């Protein structure tokens, strides 16, 4: 981009944001077409040229980018600049195939740090705050993304990384951080480990938690806030688009994350047809086009995250995204009924005797799929309360989701704890 990238656009009104988006979209489409062979091929096959974008609505003419595209171009086929201009490389874990590789120029890294800092500031972090980072460092974008954002904000960084829960607790007690950044389920793990050691989790110095990298519910927010005596806000991002900091939630309102639309153009599409753009307020699949990325611009990237867009509040020019309700690839189809782990979490945390620790197991009995919810009770609950809670959970799943489930209440502390992203679903059908 030739125009300067500064934070003034954070405070633009809606008309100014859309004017900026149109200019940056026109540049990005031409830039990607000229520099990335995949986009030249995709645009030509779709019969579109960058100059066909005359309005924001015209973005619908252009083809999608998928994770499979990035894997097919592994490792560096998506890069739009020469190798000498790449300042850093990140990559996904590649557990389900080739990793997706992303690159950043020096300008990209500065913009990324600024957007994470913007998100952190929205969520309560301030210059001079000590920030304990328990996202994993390395090729995963979470740790280093949070790290450089905190430094850009002017905070003091404690780069703990993930895992080593006992050491996490020790450093939280000794270093007295104001802010912690990690996945919500790992923060829950830290909270439970403190209580197990006889430490009151509400007694720490922590005032703010900035959590992301996995879907979580309002019920989980309440669990963390009440258990740790802090304010917990969402931070959203994905490595293919940038990393954390694509959107951030304001601590004053906690009403969903504001998308930083001066750098990203979001769309909500029907997750089944993908040919229908949904209006603000309707839930569908979130799709992003980057507006300022140099090393790896992405056009209409299918995130597979399900959410809806709402008008901005703290930043009226920027739309908010409702908390991610699930992912299309996490959706369980059970006897024709669609359900997500977040729905089970939401129901379970309304039942006082049940904890947030659960797993979903899908098995097959004959031709029928079966769902088993394995869940831990609260340690202080009685056997009678646990039995009643299991019955209520089964009934509420049937009423609110429309599917039958077997509920198995296991002993407290027996289910796997998260050191990062938590695995909720275990599909046993191929093993039965």
N, C-alpha and C positions, 0 to 999 in steps of 0.2 A: 504494500500500500504506500502511496506517495503522501497521503495526508497523515498528520501526526496522530498517534494513538494515545489519547489521554483520558482522564476520568471524567471530564466535563459531561460526556455523553451519558454517564450514569444518571444524570438529573434531567435529561431531555423529556419533553412531553411525548405523547404517543405519535403525533404527526411528525415531529422531528426524528424520532426513532425509525419510523417507517421510511422516511426520506433517506436516512443514513443507510438503512438496510438495503434499499434498492440500489444505491450507488455501490455499496460494497459487494452486493450480489453480482452486479454486472461485471465488476472487476474480477471477482473470484471465479465466475464461470469461464471467462476468457482466459484467465491465468491457468486454471486447471486444464482447459482444452488444449492450450499451447504446450503445457509442460508435462502432463501425465498421460502416457499412452492409453491407459485404461479408459480415461474420460474421453479422449478423442474417439476411441473405438465405440464406447457406449453412446456418445452423443450422435455419432454418424449413424449407428444402427437404429437409433430412435428417430432419426431424421430431424434433429434440432441443432441449432447453432447458438452460441452464447448471445448473439445479438437478438435472438428471439425473446429474450427476457425484457419486456418493456414495462411490466408491472410486477408487483410481488405475487400476484395470482399466477403469473406465467411460470413460476417455479414448478408448478405441477406438470409442465410439459417435459421435464427433464427426468432421466432415469434414476433409480435408487442406487445406493451403495450398500453393500452388505458385508458382514464379517467374512463371508466366503470370498468376496472380492479381495479383501486384504490378505487372506490366506493364499489365494491363488497368485498374488503378486509378491509373495514372500521371497526374500526378505525386504528388498528396498525398492520394489517396482512402483510403489505409490508415491515415492518422494518426488517433489517438484523442484528441488534445487540440487546442485552438485554435492557430492559427498563432502567436499571441503567446507561447505556451508552448514553442515549438520553439526550442531553443538552437543546434542544428546540423543540417545536412542532408548526407548522403553519398549516393553513387549508384554503381552499377556502370558499366562502360565502355559497355554497350549495343551491343557489336559484333554481336550476333546479333538485335537488335531494340531496342525501347525499353529504356532503362536501368531497373533496379529502384532506386527511391528509398527511402531510410530516413531517419528523423528521430529526434532525441534531445531529451528535456527535460534540464534542468540535473541532476536526480536521475539520469537515465539515464547522463549523461556521468560523473558521480561513480562510479556503480556499475561502468561499463565500465573506467574507470581503475583502480579497486580490483581488478577481476578480472584485468586484464592484469598489474598489480603482483603479485598472488597467483601468477599463472602464471610470471612472471619470477623471483620469489623461489624457487619450486619448482625452476627450471632453473639456479640458481646465482647469479643476479644479487643484489646486495646494495646497501643504501644506501651512497652514496659511490662506487660503481663508475662508471666512465665507459662509457656505452652508445652505440655507434656504430649509428645506425639507417639502414639502406640499403633499407628498404621505400619505395615511392613515396608521396609526400605528395599531398594534393589530395582529390578525391572518393573515391578508393580508401581503404578504412578502415585499411589496414595501417600506413601511416606515422604518421598522427595517433593511431591507437589505441595503437601502441607508444610513441609520444612521451609521451602523457599518463600511460600506465601506468608508464613509467620515472620520470617526475617524481613520481607518487604514491608510488613505492617509495622515493624519496629519492636516486635516482641522478642523475648528471650526464649530460645528453642532448647528443649530437652529432648534429644533425638533417641528415645528409648527403643523404637521399633516394636514389632509385635512379639508375643510370647513371653516366657519367663515371668509368669504372673506374680510370683513371690517378689521378684526384683521390682516389678512395676509398683507393687504396694509399698515397698521400702522407699523407693524414690519419691513417690507421692507424699509419703510421710516426712521424708527428710528434706526434699527440695521445695515443698510447699507451692506447687504450681497453681495458677489461677484457672487454667483452661486445660482440658484433655481432648485430644482428637483421636478417634478410633471408630471401629464399627460398633453399632449399638449392642450387638450380642456379646462382643468382647468386653464392653463396659459392664454389662451384666455379669460376666464371668469375674471381673475384678471386684465388683461389688459383693458378690457371693463369697469370694475368697477372703475378702476382708472380714465379713461377718463370721466365717468359719474360724478365723484366727482370733476372734474376740475383739476385733476392731470395729467401732461404730462407723459405717460408711458415711454417715451424715456429719461426722466430725472433721473431715478433711478440709483442706484449704480450697478445694475445687469450687468454682462458682459457675463455670460454663462447660458444657460438653458439646462438641461439634462432631456429629456422627454422620456417617455415610457408608457407601460401598455395598449396601444391601437394603432391601425393603424393610421398613419397620412401621409400626402402627402408633396411633395416639395412645393406645393402652400401654405400649412399651415405653413411650415417652413418660407417661405418668409413673410407671414402675421405676424408671431411672431417676426422675426428678424427686420423687418422694423418698426413694431409697438412699440417694446421695446428697439431697438438699442442694440442688443446683438447677440451672436452666439448661435444657437440652434442645438443640436445634439441628436441623438437617442441612447437609451440604451435598450437592449432587454433581456428578460428573461421570465421564467414562473415558477410558484411555483413547479410544478411536477418535473421539471428538477433541479432547485435550487432556483430560484427567479431572481431578476434583476442582471445583470452582466454576463449573458451567452455570450453576445456580446456587443461591444461598438464602437461608431463612433468617428473617429479622427477629431478634429476641423480644422486641417490644410487642409483636403481634402473634408470632408463632402460627402463621396462617398459610404455610406453604412457602416454597422457595421461589424467590424472584429470579427469573431467567435473565441473564445478562445479554439482552437482545441487541446491544451494540456490537457484540462479537459473534452471536449465533442466531440463526433464523429457525425457530421451531415450527413444526406442523404436527397436527394430530390427525391420524388417518384411521379409517376402519381397519381393524387388525386382520380381518378375514379377506376383504376384497382388495384393500390397499389402493383402490382407485377412487375412493370417496374421501375428500377432505371434510373433517368434522368441525363444526363451529365451536367457538370457545364455550366451555361448560359441559361438553360431551366427552366421555371417556373413550380413548382409543390408543393406538400405538404412537409413541413419540418419535419424531423424525427430525434430524438436525442437518442444517447446512452451515458450515463455518464461514465466517465473513472476513477474518483477518489472519488466518493461518498461512504461513509461508512454506514450511517444509512439507506439510501433508494436509492440503485442503481436502475436505470431504463434502460431497454433494448429496444431500438427501439421504443421510445415513440412517438406516433402520436400527433403532436402539433395542427393539423388542420390549421396552418398558411401557407399562400401561399407566396412563394418567389423564388428566384433563387440564386445560388452560383456563385461567381465571384473570379478571382485571387486576392490575397492580394496586397495592395499597401504600406501603412505605415509599415505593418508587412508582408513581402512577404511570410513567411511560413504559415500564417493563411489566409484562404479564407474569403472573405467578403460575407455578405448576403444583397441582395437588400432590401430596405424598404418593410415591409410586405404590400402586396397589398390588403389583406383581409383574411378572415377565411372561410373555407368551410362551417362552420355552420352559418356564417353571410351572405352567398350568397343568393340572392333573385333570384328565377327562375320565371320570369314573361313572360307568353305566350311563353315559350320555350327559352327565352333569359336569360343568366346569368349576373347578375350585382351585384356590391358591393357598399356600401356607399362611399368608398374612391373614386370611379369613379365620383360620383355626386359632391363630394367636389372638386375634381380636376377641373371639368368643371366650377362649380359655381365661384370658386376663380379667374377664368380668366375673369369674367364679372365684370367690375368696380363697378357697382351699387349694387352688391350682397355681403352679408356678409358670413362668415363661419358658421353661425348658421342656421341649417336646420334639418328637420326630414323627414323620409320617412314613409308613411302610405300605407299599402297594404289592399285593400278591394276587395269585389267580387260583381260584378253586373251581375246577372244571372249566366252564366257559365264562365264569363270572369273575370280574375283578373285585378285590376286597381291599378296603382301607382300614388300617390299624393305626390309631393314634397312641403312641407311647409317650406318657407325660409324667413329670415329677410333681408331687404335691408340695405344698408349703410344709417345711419341717415341723412347724408347730401344730399342724392339723391332726385330728384324731382319725382312727380307722373308720369310724362311722362317717365323719365329714368327707373322707376321701372316697368312700363308696358312693355317697350322695352326689359328690362332685362329678364322678365318672358318669353316673346316670344322667345328670343334668347336661354335661358336655355332649353326650350322645344325642340327647333330645334336641339340644340347641343346634347342633350340626344338621340334624334331620330337618328342623323347621326352617333355619335360615339359609342353608346351602342346598338342601333337597337331596342329600345323599345319606345312606346308612354308613355307620362306622363302628368298629370295635374299639373300645377304649381300654387301654391297659395302663393302670397307675403303677409306676415303678418306684423304687425307693429313692429318696432324695440323694442327689449327687452321683447317680449311676449313669446318666446320659452324657454323651460327649460334650465337652465345653469347647468354645471357639477361641482360637488364637488369632483369628482374622475373620474371613467370611465363613459363616456357619452353613453347613450342609443340613438341610431340613428333610429332604425327600430321599427315600431309599426305595428304588424300584426293584423288587425281588422277582418280578414275573419271568425274567429270562432264566432265573435260577431254580424255579419251581418245576 
